[in-house]
Amino acid sequence: MIHSLAAAMSNQVQNNSLLNSLTWNFLDGRNSSPVRSSDVRPVPVNPWDIALCVTGTIISCENAIVIAIIFYTPTLRAPAFILIGSLAFADLLAGLGLILNFIFTYMLNTKFVTLISAGLLIAAFSASVLNILAITVDRYLSLYNALTYHTERTVTFTYVVLVLIWSICIALGLLPALGWNCLKDESSCSICRPVTKNNAALLAVSFLLIFALMMQLYLQICKIAFRHAQQIAVQHQFMATSHASSTTKGVSTLSIILGTFALCWIPFAMYSLVADSRYPMIYTYATVLPATCNSVINPIIYAFRNPDIQKSLWLACCGCVPSNFSLRPRASSDV
């Protein structure tokens, strides 16, 4: 799933950049004699690699802010904020992985570094998607079990879930170094070098299955939200219009969240299923870049839109909260 996309991204970027950076060999392979400085030409830098590096920088900055806010605000210790913090940490690692991948590609391009870079990106993007799934499940449970949610979803339970998620992602990140790679047989490489074609297809299918699960959960969230709104409207008919408006806005928000996630990741997942290393690299870059942009959008969707985090951000930046700023209690119909 995610690992296919992350692996694809890191490894595709390296694959194309490797072809463009062979001039970094400072030793003549035939006689091991140093190459004259006059024979060394500047390494051509792929613009797509620059775009990915810039994206990684933006990702790192955004998510570092989210992590700092959650870490230094004692009131942000509820399970939902812990999950948001874990998502921000995963995206931060993804951003750093993109930056390091750029540096390694043009300064230290070896098989070992290729595997390390691929493993980091696989683990980071896997954790990002799995944390998004965990947040989706958390939102579903907060509506489905509204009365018992706060007793069942304890902080300890949330940490156990996160340990499980990160254990899976670390294991996935270690796979390239443990033999799940095509460095010894380049003909078996997928667009997600060094992941093989069969493994990339398996990972892409896994991602699509997780996306289908998220769609089902969000559909159930919408149904529950509308049912709660109808129940409230029956009890307080004079507030029916406002609750209906709130629920409609919430459903629209969910549609934007799910649609953004799909637009970012689905093209790359589908391309991983049908393409291989013989396809033009530009198509891979064109699908990799939107996938990485999902980690740029995540802080905006899951963190900066939250009123509590907004309040903490205002306090951290200017030491005050705007007079027109208010923390509205969440209703059961809010999604």
C-alpha positions in Angstrom: 0.0 0.0 0.0 1.8 3.0 1.3 5.1 1.3 1.2 4.7 0.8 -2.6 4.1 4.5 -3.0 6.9 5.6 -0.7 9.3 3.1 -2.1 8.3 4.0 -5.6 8.8 7.6 -4.9 12.2 7.3 -3.3 13.5 4.7 -5.6 12.1 6.2 -8.8 13.7 9.5 -8.0 17.0 7.8 -7.4 16.7 5.7 -10.6 16.4 8.7 -12.9 18.9 10.7 -11.0 21.4 7.9 -11.1 21.4 7.9 -14.9 22.0 11.7 -14.8 24.8 11.6 -12.2 27.2 9.0 -13.5 29.8 11.8 -13.9 30.3 11.7 -10.2 32.6 8.7 -10.6 36.0 10.0 -9.9 37.9 6.8 -10.6 38.5 5.3 -14.0 37.1 1.7 -13.7 39.6 0.3 -16.1 42.9 1.3 -14.4 41.7 2.8 -11.1 43.6 6.0 -11.9 42.1 9.4 -10.8 40.2 11.2 -13.5 41.7 14.6 -14.3 39.7 17.5 -12.9 39.3 18.9 -16.4 37.5 15.8 -17.4 34.9 16.1 -14.6 31.8 17.8 -15.8 29.1 19.4 -13.5 26.4 17.0 -12.5 23.1 17.8 -14.3 20.4 18.2 -11.7 17.0 16.9 -12.6 14.3 19.6 -12.0 11.9 17.0 -10.7 14.4 16.1 -8.0 14.6 19.8 -7.1 10.8 19.9 -6.9 10.8 16.9 -4.6 13.5 18.3 -2.4 11.6 21.6 -2.1 8.4 19.7 -1.3 10.3 17.8 1.4 11.5 21.1 2.9 7.9 22.4 3.1 6.7 19.2 4.6 9.4 19.2 7.3 8.7 22.8 8.3 5.0 22.4 8.5 5.0 19.2 10.5 7.8 20.4 12.8 5.4 23.3 13.8 2.6 20.8 14.5 4.8 18.6 16.6 6.2 21.6 18.6 2.6 22.9 19.3 1.3 19.5 20.5 4.5 18.8 22.5 4.6 22.1 24.4 0.8 22.4 25.0 -0.2 20.2 28.0 -3.9 20.4 27.1 -3.4 18.7 23.8 -3.0 15.2 25.2 -6.3 13.6 24.1 -6.1 10.5 21.9 -7.1 12.5 18.8 -4.2 14.9 19.3 -1.8 12.0 19.9 -2.8 10.6 16.6 -2.3 13.9 14.9 1.1 14.2 16.5 2.0 10.8 15.2 0.9 11.7 11.7 2.9 14.9 11.8 6.0 12.9 12.9 5.5 10.4 10.1 5.2 13.3 7.6 8.3 15.0 9.1 10.3 11.9 8.5 9.0 11.7 4.9 10.0 15.3 4.3 13.5 14.7 5.8 13.7 11.5 3.7 13.1 13.5 0.5 15.8 16.0 1.4 18.3 13.2 2.3 17.4 11.3 -0.9 18.3 14.4 -3.0 21.6 14.8 -1.1 22.4 11.1 -1.4 21.5 11.0 -5.1 23.9 13.7 -6.1 26.7 13.3 -3.5 26.8 9.7 -2.3 25.0 7.4 -4.7 25.8 3.8 -3.6 23.7 0.7 -3.3 23.7 0.9 0.5 22.5 4.5 0.5 19.8 3.6 -2.1 18.5 0.9 0.3 18.7 3.2 3.3 16.9 6.0 1.5 14.2 3.7 0.2 13.7 2.2 3.6 13.3 5.5 5.3 10.7 6.7 2.7 8.8 3.4 2.8 8.6 3.5 6.6 7.6 7.2 6.7 4.9 7.2 4.0 3.6 3.9 5.3 3.3 5.5 8.8 1.6 8.5 7.3 -1.1 6.6 5.5 -1.7 4.2 8.5 -2.0 7.2 10.9 -4.6 8.7 8.5 -6.4 5.4 8.7 -6.2 5.4 12.5 -7.5 9.0 12.6 -10.4 7.9 10.4 -11.2 5.0 12.7 -11.0 7.3 15.7 -13.5 9.7 14.2 -15.8 6.8 13.4 -15.7 5.4 16.9 -16.2 8.9 18.4 -19.6 9.0 16.6 -20.6 5.3 16.7 -19.8 4.9 20.4 -20.4 8.5 21.5 -21.4 7.5 25.1 -18.5 5.2 25.8 -15.9 6.7 23.5 -14.0 8.6 26.2 -13.8 5.5 28.5 -12.8 3.0 25.8 -10.4 5.2 23.8 -7.9 5.9 26.6 -4.4 7.4 26.1 -2.8 4.0 26.9 -4.9 2.3 24.2 -3.9 5.0 21.7 -0.2 4.5 22.4 -0.6 0.7 22.0 -2.1 1.3 18.6 0.7 3.6 17.6 3.3 1.1 18.7 1.7 -1.4 16.5 1.5 1.0 13.5 5.2 2.1 13.9 6.4 -1.5 14.3 4.7 -2.5 11.0 6.2 0.5 9.3 9.7 -0.1 10.6 9.5 -3.7 9.4 8.4 -2.5 6.0 11.2 0.0 5.9 13.7 -2.8 6.5 12.5 -5.0 3.7 14.7 -3.5 0.9 17.8 -4.1 3.0 16.6 -7.6 3.8 16.4 -8.7 0.1 13.1 -7.2 -1.2 15.0 -5.3 -3.9 16.0 -5.6 -7.6 19.5 -4.3 -7.4 20.9 -7.6 -8.5 18.4 -8.0 -11.4 17.6 -4.6 -12.9 15.2 -6.2 -15.4 12.9 -7.1 -12.5 12.7 -3.5 -11.2 9.3 -1.8 -11.1 8.9 2.0 -11.4 9.6 1.9 -7.7 13.3 1.0 -7.9 14.6 -1.0 -6.0 11.3 -2.7 -5.4 10.5 -5.6 -7.8 7.5 -5.4 -10.1 5.6 -8.2 -8.2 6.2 -6.6 -4.8 5.3 -3.1 -6.1 2.0 -4.5 -7.4 1.3 -6.2 -4.1 2.0 -3.0 -2.2 -0.2 -1.0 -4.5 -3.1 -3.4 -4.1 -2.7 -3.2 -0.4 -2.9 0.6 -0.5 -6.1 0.5 -2.6 -7.7 -1.9 -0.1 -6.9 0.5 2.7 -8.3 3.4 0.7 -11.5 1.3 0.2 -11.7 0.8 3.9 -11.4 4.5 4.5 -14.2 5.2 2.0 -16.4 2.8 3.9 -15.7 4.4 7.2 -16.3 7.9 6.0 -19.6 6.7 4.5 -20.6 5.3 7.8 -19.5 8.6 9.5 -21.8 10.5 7.2 -24.8 8.2 7.9 -24.3 8.5 11.6 -23.9 12.3 11.5 -27.1 12.7 9.5 -29.0 10.4 11.9 -27.7 12.4 14.9 -28.8 15.6 13.2 -32.2 14.3 12.5 -32.6 13.1 16.2 -31.6 16.6 17.4 -33.9 18.2 15.0 -36.8 16.2 16.3 -36.1 17.2 19.8 -35.3 20.8 19.1 -37.3 21.7 16.0 -36.3 25.4 16.1 -32.6 24.3 15.7 -33.2 22.0 12.8 -31.9 24.3 10.2 -28.6 25.1 12.0 -27.9 21.4 12.7 -28.7 20.4 9.1 -26.3 23.1 7.9 -23.6 22.0 10.3 -24.0 18.4 9.2 -23.9 19.3 5.5 -20.7 21.3 6.1 -19.2 18.4 7.9 -20.0 16.0 5.1 -18.5 18.4 2.6 -15.4 18.5 4.7 -15.1 14.7 4.7 -15.5 14.7 0.9 -12.7 17.2 0.6 -10.5 15.1 2.9 -11.1 11.8 1.1 -11.0 13.4 -2.3 -7.6 15.1 -1.6 -6.2 11.8 -0.3 -7.4 10.0 -3.5 -6.1 12.6 -5.9 -2.7 12.5 -4.3 -2.2 8.8 -4.0 -4.4 6.9 -6.4 -2.6 7.9 -9.6 0.7 6.6 -8.3 -0.8 3.4 -7.0 -2.6 2.7 -10.3 0.5 3.6 -12.3 2.6 1.2 -10.1 0.2 -1.6 -11.1 0.5 -1.2 -14.9 4.0 0.3 -15.5 7.5 -1.0 -15.0 11.1 0.3 -15.3 10.9 0.5 -19.1 8.3 3.3 -18.9 9.4 6.9 -19.3 10.6 8.4 -16.0 8.6 11.6 -16.4 5.4 9.7 -15.9 6.7 8.3 -12.6 7.8 11.8 -11.4 4.4 13.2 -12.5 2.6 10.7 -10.2 5.2 10.8 -7.4 5.1 14.5 -6.8 1.3 14.7 -6.0 1.7 11.7 -3.7 4.3 13.6 -1.7 2.1 16.7 -1.7 -0.3 14.8 0.5 2.1 15.2 3.4 2.0 19.0 2.7 -1.8 19.0 2.9 -2.1 16.7 6.0 -1.1 19.4 8.6 -3.7 21.8 7.1 -6.5 19.2 7.1 -5.8 17.5 10.4 -4.0 20.1 12.5 -4.3 23.7 11.5 -8.1 23.5 11.1 -8.5 22.3 14.7 -9.6 25.2 17.0 -7.5 24.0 19.9 -4.3 23.8 17.8 -5.2 27.2 16.3 -5.5 28.7 19.8 -2.1 27.3 20.8 -0.6 28.6 17.6 -1.9 32.1 18.2 -0.5 32.0 21.7 2.8 30.7 20.6 3.2 33.3 17.8 1.9 36.5 19.4 1.0 35.6 23.0 -2.6 36.3 22.5 -5.9 35.1 21.0 -8.0 37.2 18.6 -11.1 38.7 20.2 -13.3 37.1 17.6 -11.8 33.6 18.2 -14.0 31.1 20.0 -13.7 27.5 20.8 -17.1 26.0 19.9 -17.9 22.7 21.7 -18.1 19.8 19.2 -21.6 18.4 18.7 -22.3 14.8 17.9 -23.2 15.8 14.4 -19.9 17.4 13.7 -17.6 15.4 11.5 
